[in-house]
Protein backbone atom coordinates (compact mmCIF):
# COMPACT_ATOMS: atom_id res chain seq x y z
CA UNK A 1 0.00 0.00 0.00
CA UNK A 2 1.41 3.36 -0.97
CA UNK A 3 1.74 6.33 1.36
CA UNK A 4 -1.04 8.13 -0.54
CA UNK A 5 -3.45 5.24 -0.08
CA UNK A 6 -2.58 4.88 3.57
CA UNK A 7 -3.01 8.60 4.26
CA UNK A 8 -6.43 8.63 2.56
CA UNK A 9 -7.46 5.50 4.45
CA UNK A 10 -6.58 7.08 7.77
CA UNK A 11 -8.36 10.29 6.79
CA UNK A 12 -11.52 8.33 5.96
CA UNK A 13 -11.34 6.47 9.26
CA UNK A 14 -10.89 9.73 11.18
CA UNK A 15 -13.84 11.34 9.43
CA UNK A 16 -16.01 8.29 9.97
CA UNK A 17 -15.04 8.05 13.64
CA UNK A 18 -16.01 11.70 14.18
CA UNK A 19 -19.31 11.23 12.33
CA UNK A 20 -18.35 13.70 9.60
CA UNK A 21 -19.51 12.97 6.04
CA UNK A 22 -16.59 11.72 3.97
CA UNK A 23 -15.88 13.94 0.97
CA UNK A 24 -12.84 14.42 -1.23
CA UNK A 25 -12.35 17.94 0.12
CA UNK A 26 -12.34 16.78 3.74
CA UNK A 27 -9.96 13.93 2.96
CA UNK A 28 -7.64 16.39 1.20
CA UNK A 29 -7.81 18.78 4.16
CA UNK A 30 -6.84 16.08 6.64
CA UNK A 31 -4.04 14.78 4.44
CA UNK A 32 -2.62 18.28 3.97
CA UNK A 33 -2.85 18.91 7.73
CA UNK A 34 -0.72 15.79 8.23
CA UNK A 35 1.88 17.16 5.77
CA UNK A 36 1.48 14.18 3.44
CA UNK A 37 1.59 14.77 -0.29
CA UNK A 38 -0.87 12.67 -2.27
CA UNK A 39 -1.83 12.62 -5.92
CA UNK A 40 -5.03 14.55 -6.56
CA UNK A 41 -7.05 11.51 -7.62
CA UNK A 42 -6.71 9.54 -4.36
CA UNK A 43 -9.12 11.63 -2.22
CA UNK A 44 -11.74 11.44 -5.00
CA UNK A 45 -11.41 7.66 -5.26
CA UNK A 46 -11.70 7.16 -1.53
CA UNK A 47 -14.67 9.54 -1.28
CA UNK A 48 -16.49 7.61 -4.02
CA UNK A 49 -15.72 4.33 -2.29
CA UNK A 50 -17.06 5.63 1.00
CA UNK A 51 -20.25 6.82 -0.71
CA UNK A 52 -20.96 3.34 -2.09
CA UNK A 53 -19.79 1.15 0.81
CA UNK A 54 -20.68 1.12 4.47
CA UNK A 55 -17.51 1.91 6.43
CA UNK A 56 -18.64 -0.25 9.37
CA UNK A 57 -18.90 -3.26 7.05
CA UNK A 58 -15.44 -2.59 5.62
CA UNK A 59 -13.93 -2.37 9.10
CA UNK A 60 -15.67 -5.47 10.43
CA UNK A 61 -14.89 -7.59 7.35
CA UNK A 62 -11.21 -6.73 7.02
CA UNK A 63 -10.04 -10.35 7.07
CA UNK A 64 -13.00 -11.86 5.26
CA UNK A 65 -11.78 -11.35 1.69
CA UNK A 66 -10.46 -14.25 -0.32
CA UNK A 67 -9.87 -17.40 1.63
CA UNK A 68 -11.75 -19.69 -0.73
CA UNK A 69 -8.93 -22.21 -0.64
CA UNK A 70 -8.64 -22.10 3.14
CA UNK A 71 -12.39 -22.67 3.48
CA UNK A 72 -12.22 -25.64 1.10
CA UNK A 73 -9.33 -27.15 3.06
CA UNK A 74 -11.20 -26.64 6.33
CA UNK A 75 -14.27 -28.40 4.96
CA UNK A 76 -12.16 -31.27 3.63
CA UNK A 77 -10.31 -31.67 6.92
CA UNK A 78 -13.56 -31.52 8.89
CA UNK A 79 -14.94 -34.27 6.68
CA UNK A 80 -11.84 -36.38 7.34
CA UNK A 81 -10.65 -36.21 3.73
CA UNK A 82 -7.00 -35.60 4.43
CA UNK A 83 -4.37 -37.44 2.40
CA UNK A 84 -3.06 -39.15 5.53
CA UNK A 85 -6.55 -40.30 6.46
CA UNK A 86 -7.11 -41.68 2.97
CA UNK A 87 -3.83 -43.64 3.13
CA UNK A 88 -4.83 -45.19 6.43
CA UNK A 89 -8.23 -46.08 5.04
CA UNK A 90 -6.60 -47.95 2.18
CA UNK A 91 -4.49 -49.91 4.59
CA UNK A 92 -1.19 -48.83 3.11
CA UNK A 93 1.67 -48.93 5.58
CA UNK A 94 3.36 -45.67 6.33
CA UNK A 95 6.82 -45.67 4.81
CA UNK A 96 9.44 -43.09 5.57
CA UNK A 97 11.26 -42.78 2.30
CA UNK A 98 14.20 -40.64 1.33
CA UNK A 99 11.84 -38.49 -0.72
CA UNK A 100 10.07 -37.35 2.45
CA UNK A 101 13.26 -36.17 4.10
CA UNK A 102 14.18 -32.52 3.62
CA UNK A 103 16.83 -31.98 0.99
CA UNK A 104 19.99 -30.33 2.30
CA UNK A 105 22.10 -28.59 -0.29
CA UNK A 106 25.69 -27.89 0.50
CA UNK A 107 27.85 -25.87 -1.83
CA UNK A 108 31.05 -27.31 -0.39
CA UNK A 109 30.29 -31.06 -0.64
CA UNK A 110 32.80 -31.70 -3.41
CA UNK A 111 35.73 -29.96 -1.74
C-alpha positions as CSV (number, residue, x, y, z in Angstrom):
1,X,0.0,0.0,0.0
2,X,1.4,3.4,-1.0
3,X,1.7,6.3,1.4
4,X,-1.0,8.1,-0.5
5,X,-3.5,5.2,-0.1
6,X,-2.6,4.9,3.6
7,X,-3.0,8.6,4.3
8,X,-6.4,8.6,2.6
9,X,-7.5,5.5,4.4
10,X,-6.6,7.1,7.8
11,X,-8.4,10.3,6.8
12,X,-11.5,8.3,6.0
13,X,-11.3,6.5,9.3
14,X,-10.9,9.7,11.2
15,X,-13.8,11.3,9.4
16,X,-16.0,8.3,10.0
17,X,-15.0,8.1,13.6
18,X,-16.0,11.7,14.2
19,X,-19.3,11.2,12.3
20,X,-18.4,13.7,9.6
21,X,-19.5,13.0,6.0
22,X,-16.6,11.7,4.0
23,X,-15.9,13.9,1.0
24,X,-12.8,14.4,-1.2
25,X,-12.4,17.9,0.1
26,X,-12.3,16.8,3.7
27,X,-10.0,13.9,3.0
28,X,-7.6,16.4,1.2
29,X,-7.8,18.8,4.2
30,X,-6.8,16.1,6.6
31,X,-4.0,14.8,4.4
32,X,-2.6,18.3,4.0
33,X,-2.9,18.9,7.7
34,X,-0.7,15.8,8.2
35,X,1.9,17.2,5.8
36,X,1.5,14.2,3.4
37,X,1.6,14.8,-0.3
38,X,-0.9,12.7,-2.3
39,X,-1.8,12.6,-5.9
40,X,-5.0,14.6,-6.6
41,X,-7.1,11.5,-7.6
42,X,-6.7,9.5,-4.4
43,X,-9.1,11.6,-2.2
44,X,-11.7,11.4,-5.0
45,X,-11.4,7.7,-5.3
46,X,-11.7,7.2,-1.5
47,X,-14.7,9.5,-1.3
48,X,-16.5,7.6,-4.0
49,X,-15.7,4.3,-2.3
50,X,-17.1,5.6,1.0
51,X,-20.3,6.8,-0.7
52,X,-21.0,3.3,-2.1
53,X,-19.8,1.2,0.8
54,X,-20.7,1.1,4.5
55,X,-17.5,1.9,6.4
56,X,-18.6,-0.3,9.4
57,X,-18.9,-3.3,7.1
58,X,-15.4,-2.6,5.6
59,X,-13.9,-2.4,9.1
60,X,-15.7,-5.5,10.4
61,X,-14.9,-7.6,7.3
62,X,-11.2,-6.7,7.0
63,X,-10.0,-10.3,7.1
64,X,-13.0,-11.9,5.3
65,X,-11.8,-11.4,1.7
66,X,-10.5,-14.3,-0.3
67,X,-9.9,-17.4,1.6
68,X,-11.7,-19.7,-0.7
69,X,-8.9,-22.2,-0.6
70,X,-8.6,-22.1,3.1
71,X,-12.4,-22.7,3.5
72,X,-12.2,-25.6,1.1
73,X,-9.3,-27.2,3.1
74,X,-11.2,-26.6,6.3
75,X,-14.3,-28.4,5.0
76,X,-12.2,-31.3,3.6
77,X,-10.3,-31.7,6.9
78,X,-13.6,-31.5,8.9
79,X,-14.9,-34.3,6.7
80,X,-11.8,-36.4,7.3
81,X,-10.7,-36.2,3.7
82,X,-7.0,-35.6,4.4
83,X,-4.4,-37.4,2.4
84,X,-3.1,-39.2,5.5
85,X,-6.6,-40.3,6.5
86,X,-7.1,-41.7,3.0
87,X,-3.8,-43.6,3.1
88,X,-4.8,-45.2,6.4
89,X,-8.2,-46.1,5.0
90,X,-6.6,-47.9,2.2
91,X,-4.5,-49.9,4.6
92,X,-1.2,-48.8,3.1
93,X,1.7,-48.9,5.6
94,X,3.4,-45.7,6.3
95,X,6.8,-45.7,4.8
96,X,9.4,-43.1,5.6
97,X,11.3,-42.8,2.3
98,X,14.2,-40.6,1.3
99,X,11.8,-38.5,-0.7
100,X,10.1,-37.4,2.4
101,X,13.3,-36.2,4.1
102,X,14.2,-32.5,3.6
103,X,16.8,-32.0,1.0
104,X,20.0,-30.3,2.3
105,X,22.1,-28.6,-0.3
106,X,25.7,-27.9,0.5
107,X,27.9,-25.9,-1.8
108,X,31.0,-27.3,-0.4
109,X,30.3,-31.1,-0.6
110,X,32.8,-31.7,-3.4
111,X,35.7,-30.0,-1.7
